[in-house]
Amino acid sequence: MAATVAYSEITGWSEEELNNELSASKMKLTKLRFNHAITPLENTNVLKETKRHIARIHTELKKRKLSKQA
């Protein structure tokens, strides 16, 4: 899982792939937060990138849900 995946690439993923990536990203963020609390991370920007990656996935899932309703 790469945190720097472009949104255009995310739009090509299936819903199952999106859900799997979402759960993996949430687990990664949780682990990063715990590690950062114990010993500070060298690159704290990883937290920001992971949160944005999760937001991009949520955006695509919401977009698909709304397009199904219309």
PyMOL commands that set and color helices and strands:
alter all, ss='L'
color gray80, all
select helices_A, chain A and resi 7-10+15-38+45-69
alter helices_A, ss='H'
color red, helices_A
deselect
rebuild
show_as cartoon
